Amino acid sequence: MKPDNTVASRSEGSPPKSASLLYNPTFRSVVFQVLAIGALVFFFYTIVNNALTNLESRGISTGFDFLSQEAGFGIGLTLIEYDETFSYGRTFYVGLLNTALVSFLGIILATILGFIMGIARLSSNWLVSRIAAVYIEIFRNIPLLLQIFFWYFAVLQALPSPRQSMSLAKPYS
């Protein structure tokens, strides 16, 4: 005797056609993603609206109008002409150029130092190889933030302040 298959069009894993959309995983995932995006948009709208309201109530202007105002301070090292009378926009540009210079020099010096340490690590001289290995292991295995804290608090804080420092050049008369 044959079994009676009245629902022959339905496959084994699919729900019946009369089931609600809430039981469909694809539909639910889309609904939850739309709700999450809506919550994020509302959250950021609330933050921006609150910030703008508080800035307006305190009389603080927003925007980039300040970039045309006179900066009023100097920068020690500049690649282009700059003094205190230039605008904040020019100051920002000088800062970008200084950052690019320091980055470029840092990349060049780090490449040279890394190449020298790599060659020293491969050296057949036992002492040179071990010193390079210790250097590499110390700087690779200590987190960068901890190294920065060490250099700032242990080394730079131990140095005298600018008023107590020694001058190698003659003082101005």
N, C-alpha and C positions, 0 to 999 in steps of 0.2 A: 504494500500500500504506500502511495506517495504522500509526503507531507504537503499540507496545504499552505502555499506561499502566496498570501494575499498582497503582501507588500514586496513585490519582486523588484520594483524600481529603486528601492532604497538599498544603499550599500551598508556594509556592516558597521563602519565607524561614523557615519553621518547621522545627525539628529533628525527626528521627523520634521517635515516641513511645517507642521503646525506649531513648533516650539518658538518661544519668544526670542527676540534678537539679543536679549541679555545673556542668553546661554551660548551665544556665538562668540568664541574667543577673539576673533578678528575684530568684530564690532566693539567688544569691550575694550580691547587695547587701544583702538582709535578714540573711543570716548574718554578713556583715562588720560591719554596723551593730550587731547584737546583741553580737558579740565586742568591738567598740570600747566600747560602753556598759558591758559587763562589766569590761573593763580599767579604765575610768575609775572605776567603783564600787569595785573592788578597790584602786586607787591611793588614792582619798580615804579609804577605810576604813583602810588602812595608815597614812596620815598622821595621822588623828584618833586611832587607837588608840595610835600611838607618842607623840603629844603628851600624851594622857591618862595613859599609863603613866609618862612622864617627870615630869609634874606631880605625880602621886601619890607617886612615889619621893622627890621633893624636899619633899613636905609642902605644896604649893601648892594651895589650894582653888579650884574653878571655880564659876561661877554669878554671880548678881547680888545676893548677900547683902551685899556691901560698900556697896551704894547706901543702906543705912540707917545706916551708920556716920558719925560726925562727920568733916567734911572737914578742918577745922583750918587753912584758908587763906582769905584774902579775895580778892574780885574788885573791881577798881577801879570799873567802871561796871556798874550793875545797873538793870534796869527794875522789878524787884520787890524787896521787902525781903530782904536777905541779909547774913549776917556769918559769922565763922569757926565758929560753933557749929552751923550747919545741916548737913544730911547731903549725901553725894555725889549723891544723887538730885536734891536741890534745886539743887546746883551744876551738874549736867548741864542742868537746866531753865533756869537762869540763862544758861548758855552757849548753849543753843538760842535763847533770846530775844535775846541779844546778836548772834548770827549773823543772825537774821532782821532785826534793826534795821540792821545794817551792810549786809546784802544789799539791803534796801529803799532805804536812802539811796544806795547805789552805783548801783542801777538808775535812780533819779530823777536823780542827778547825771550819769550817763552819757547818759541820754536828752537832758537839757538841753544838755550839751556837744556831743553828736552833732548835735542840731538846729541849734545855733549854727554849728558847723563846716560843716554842709551848706548852710546859707543863705550863709555866708561864701564857700564854694566857688562858689556860683552868682552871687556879687556881680559887678557890672560894674566895680568898682574893681579895677584890675590888681594892686596890691600886696596887698589883702585876699584876693583870689582865689588868688594864688600862695602866700601864707603858709598859707592853709587847705589848699591842695593839698599843700604840703610836709608839713604836720602829718598829713594823712590818709595820705599815702604812707608816711611813716615808721612810723606806728603800725599800719598795715595790713600792711606788708611785712616787719616785723621780728617774729619769733616771740615769743609772750608769755613763754615761759620765759627767753629772752635779755633781754627787757625787765626781768623780775623780777631776774635776776642783775645787770643794770646798776644798778638802783635800790638793791639790797642792798649790793653790793660797792663800787660807785663812789660812791654818794651817802651811804648810811647809815653805812658804815664810815669815811668821812672825817669824820663828825661827832664831836665830843668825847663821852666817856663821861658818864654821869649825874653822876659825882663831879666832873668837870671842867667841867660846863656852868654857864652864867651863870643867875642867878636874877633875874627881873624884879620879883618881889614881895619884901617884906621877909622876912628869915629869922625863924623862930620864936625867941622869946626865952625 
